[in-house]
Amino acid sequence: MSLSVENLSCTRGGLPVLTGVTFHVDPGEALILRGPNGAGKTTLLRTLAGLAPALFGGIAVSEDSIAYSGHADGLKAQLSVAENLRFWADVFRAPGIDAAVDAFDLGELMDRRAGNLSAGQKRRLSLARMLVTGRAIWCMDEPTVSLDSENVARFAAAVKQHLSNGGLAVIATHIDLGLPEARALDIAPFMASQIETDPSDDPFLAEDTL
């Protein structure tokens, strides 16, 4: 399953943020979005995921094929780690959560309430949800925030496994994940001229969904 974007224009707060965005990602590939803070990476990812409307242009993708992970962890604080994962597994009719637990080393945290986790543990749980969606396309916005080097490596390994299984990923990140399958796309040339690069202008920074 591939993802094709043609002459896409994205808006934020009713104003154009990006114009003319064009790229194609094949199964087994990762596309790394680069650009200054506030340039529109979050808006682009949300538009790809269908969470924000496109001004015009085309997104060729199969229905219900994208899973999105944003800045917020999007966890149910009153539920345990196991209950959070099982909730999402039920939503996406996943066969189980064991692979997600193993990928992000969550075994010893399964009975702990999500609200009592550290920032890094919450991020690991949030990323583990992507594995239970069963969706071929991962759109991820700064996924390694709050992760130490060991868990960045775990995340990179999970992405590599996803790609080897025929999935693809579009990831906004400023760090090198060591993904040989990855290409970089600088979105700065697509920025609409009237938009300033101020991250505080983005109303989506505190929102998250899959």
N, C-alpha and C positions, 0 to 999 in steps of 0.2 A: 504494500500500500504506500503510495507516494503522496507528497504534498506539493501543490503548485500554486504560486501566487503571481498574479499578473496585474501590473499597473494599479496596485492597491493604494488607496488613500484612507488614512485613519484620522479620527477626530477625538479631541479631548475637551470637555466643557463646551461643545458646540463649535470649536475652532479646529481647523486642519492642523495636524501635528506632523504627519508624514504623507508624502505624495509620491506616486510612481514606484512603489516598492514591488520588485519583481525577483523571484527566486524559485528554485525547484529543489526538493530534497527527496532522494530515493530511499527505499528500504535499506537499512543497514548503515545509513549516514546520520551524522549529527551536524547541525548548523549552529554556530556560535554567534550570537548577536553582540556586536561591539558598538560603542558610541558613548558620548558624555552623559553624565547624569541628567535626567530630564529630557533626553533627546526623543524619547517615545518608545523605548524598548518594551516597557510594561504595556503601553497602549497597543502596540503591535501584537504582542502575545495574547492579550485579551481579545483582540479582534479576530485573531486566528481561531481562538477557542469559542467564538460566538458569544462572548460576554460583553462585547462592545460593538456597536454597528459600524460598518465600513461606509465611508462617504461614497466611494465608487471603486470599481476594480473587481477582480475575481479571485476567489479562493476555491481551488479544485481539491476537494477532499471528501471522503466517504462520511456519511452521517454517523454520529456517535463514535468517532474514531479517535478523538482528541481528549487527553486528560491534562488538566492545567494545575500547576502548583505556583502560587504567588508568594508575596512577601510575608503575609500572615500565615501562621501554621494551620489555622482552620480546624483546631481540635475541639472536642467536647470535654471541657475541663473536669466535669464531674464524673466522667467515665474513666475506667482503667485503660492502660495501653492495649490490653487484649480486647476490651469492649469496643474501643475506637476502631481497631482494625477489623473486628468482626462486623461492626456496623457497616463499614465501607465494603467489606466482602459481600455482605448481603445486598447492598445497593447495586453492586455490579455483578452479582451472581458468580462470584469467584469461587473456585473449588476449595480454597483454604487460604490460610495466612502464613503457613510455615516458611515459605520461601522469603516472604517479606521480613519476617522476624529474623531469619538467619542472615539475610543480606545486610541488615542494619544493627545486628547484635543486640536485639531487644529482649532476649530470653529472660534475663534477670529482672526486667522491668515490667513484666506482663501484668502483675497485680497492682502496680502503682498507679494512682490517679494521675491523669495527664496534667492536671493543674499543679501538681507537686513536682513535676519534672524540671530539670534545668533547661536553659535555653537550647543548649546543644542536643539534649535528649528529645525535647519537643520537635526540633528540626528533623532528627532522625525518624521519629514517628510519623511526622508529616510526609517525609519523602517515601517512607515505607508504604504509604497509601497508594502511591503510584503503581506499585507492583501488583496490587489487588484489583486494579481497575480493568485489567485485561485489554486495555486500549493500545493501539499500535503507535500512536503519535503522542509524545510527551512534549508539552510546552511548559518550560520551567523558567521562573524569574528569580535570579540570584539564589539558586538552591543551596549553596554552600555557606550562607550566612550562619554564624554561630557554631560552625563545625570546626573541630581541630583537624590537624593534618591526617590523623588516622582515619577519621570518619569522612574526610574529603576523599580519601582513597577508596573507602567503602562505597561512597556514592558513585565515583567514577567506575568502579567495578560493576555496579548495578546497571549503569548506563551501557557499558560495553556488552553486558549480557543481554540487555534489551535489544541492542543493535544486532547482535549475533543471532537473535531469534527472529530477525526480520522487521523489527520495529525501527522507528526513527525518532529523532529528538531535535527540538529547537530550544536553545538554552541561552538566556542572557546572563553572562558572567564576565567578571574581569580577571579571573584566574585561569591558569593553564590546567586543564583537567587531564592532560596526557592522553587524549583520545585521537589515535591516528586516523580514525574515520571522519574526523571533524573538519569542516570548512568554516571560515570566518566571513561574516557579512557586516561591514561597517554601515550603519544606518544613517550616519551623519549626512551623506550626500542627498538623502531623501527627506531631510527635515524641511518643513515649511518655514519660510523666511521670517514670519512674524512670531514664531514661538521661541521664547528664551529658554535656555537650558537650566531651569530651576526645578529641582526635584519636588519642592514643596507645592508646585503647581499641579501635581498629579493627584486627582481625587481617589485613585484606585490603590494607593500604596497600602492602605489598611484593610483591603478587601482580599478575600481568597475563597476559591471554590474549585471543584474538580469538574 
